[in-house]
């Protein structure tokens, strides 16, 4: 038998109301043509139209998740809808020593084959996704660039094996975001 104290009962009711409210908000934000067929059309028509929503309500579910920090920590969410496909990060070395390590990457403009300096790397993550352990992460910190176009990161790779370095950057003078996932190997 489950016994609820007065405080737990109130918390359960508030949680239920929050879930119902978020479901209603989700339906209001959703593209109505994408709603499941089992929802009656009268219920869909009763939903308020997006134009009647207050300014503080995000216009899409993706923007709502971003605003309230609900994006999964295990993924690298896109920051721009336009991806810079003419630019890419490349590993300088495919293998690094296990433990305290420095990882060097080069940002290349594929159109000219030249290195790109002064990009702003705003998202970085390193994990063991290649070995089936995406939740095994390591701290990663940017270091001063040893030369233009080379971006250096300090990390501590606790285990040998495959590691995935995920990076997102903005390139000056370009619209969009460079996003790459690079696989490197930590060796003893």
Secondary structure as UniProt FT lines:
FT   HELIX           6..29
FT   HELIX           32..34
FT   TURN            37..38
FT   HELIX           41..46
FT   HELIX           50..52
FT   TURN            55..56
FT   HELIX           61..67
FT   TURN            68..69
FT   TURN            73..74
FT   TURN            85..86
FT   STRAND          87..91
FT   STRAND          95..97
FT   STRAND          99..109
FT   TURN            110..113
FT   STRAND          114..115
FT   STRAND          120..128
FT   HELIX           129..131
FT   STRAND          133..138
FT   STRAND          140..143
FT   TURN            148..149
FT   STRAND          150..157
FT   STRAND          161..170
FT   TURN            172..173
FT   STRAND          177..187
//
